[in-house]
Amino acid sequence: MSRKKKLTPQSISREEAQSAALERFKPLITSEDFRLMLADLARPLPLAFRTNPLKIKHRAEQEWASRYGWKLDPVPYCPTGFWVTEGRESVSMTMEHRMGHYYIQDAASMLPVELFDMDGLEHPLVLDLAASPGGKTTHLSARLRDRGLVIANDSAADRITALRLVLQTWGSTNAAVTRFPGEKFGRWYPETFDRILLDAPCSMQSLRSSESHPMRPITAREQEGLARRQGSLLAAAIAALKVGGQVVYSTCTLAPEENEAVLDEIIRHFGSSVHVEPLEERLPSPAPALAEAYGQSFDPQVVNAARLWPHRFHTSGFFAALIRKTGSIGFPQETPPDRPLSLVGQTPLATAQAHKIRSFFLDRYGHDLDAILSEHQLQLWQSPTGIFAVPLAYLERFSGLPCQLLGLKLAEKSADEWIPAHDWVARFSSKFTSGSLVIPPELVPSWLRGEDLELASPNSGVVILFDPDGRCLGRGRSSGGKIKNLLPRRLI
């Protein structure tokens, strides 16, 4: 008689992990809903993207649909979100994707940032407490119209690079990237932020498996550890929030231990100082959280949160709650880090040099830096890697907090001259009204492959390049009837 093979987490397939999760969650849903959910899980989940209003004109997605043969369906709770249900061109292979005109994102993950009330916030302080890889941070920046300050924090060193690159490609000027345990912000900056997003590390039991969110077995011990961490992060978020401000707590799991139970614990701990706000008006149809699970009853406010079973809106499983802070709370406090920017070689641009840079951009490219710096409340700083437009809100409120990225690069040194940085050009391409060149359509594919072009330009030096449809292609150096390709390697 052969011995039965012992299953380990590594030996269990995604399908087996999904089946185990289904059995576990089955008692939490009606038999009819369970049947509908199984039917929905059998349907493939279409790719979705969210447009970048910082870079594109209104209804640009309709032009893309025509160009690439896409059929688009709107995500019902996200005005800038769309499913691509048909298409002859891959969503991940377009020039627009490369240039940050949209962000590919699971439709369920578009919900958290849409829950915030943003009206009336002119220059808010916003914290994304567990930000990498940065999709929700870009959503925050878009909803804020790139004003105020978004601190995008993640505690994992190996995730910071991805976060930085996503924000650079998106073109956010109002962002600062930090790397600290999220729990520290409640101790360092009590009652400081207007809005805080906590998309918490979780077990990813979403019932739909993907490369970025693979389904896998979770032990009870691991789930308990995750729930403890989620609770401590959410408590810190509430401590760092201004009275009257909002926290969104979200996970990409359907495990109630990491969702309703965490929320219930926070309500019991902070009492009348927090309120879970109803979401009926923010969703196209009801998606209430659980009132009880596995014999545990939750505070009546918990059902105000949203539980996205996959069949509700044809998404991955998801959970989100909108919490308003209604009173001050007691929380331990510590002195935050204090490392002046000068210690890492960052200094304000001297007045004479700032004037020279402004004049260069205006005379060469018709690009009015003063208007942009004023609108977005930015200041020019110099570092060993270039000149950056830095958010004034950071300088005024967090200048000692060490950053991995601050603001958006405006210019970089090439030989003995300053030239516009790619990310600035891609973000504000419509503001470059001279010093540009249109590339013939037959040469665009070669350019996007990183090749230099045999093409004469009426302007020498660095020129801003567009295709015949007005899409920005970055920068090139014109000399002797050739255009040298200056696209960043990450985009080729």
Order of alpha helices (4+ residues) and beta strands (2+ residues): alpha-alpha-beta-alpha-beta-beta-alpha-beta-alpha-beta-alpha-beta-alpha-beta-alpha-beta-alpha-beta-alpha-beta-beta-beta-beta-alpha-beta-beta-alpha-alpha-beta-beta-alpha-beta-beta-beta-alpha-beta-alpha-beta-beta-beta-beta
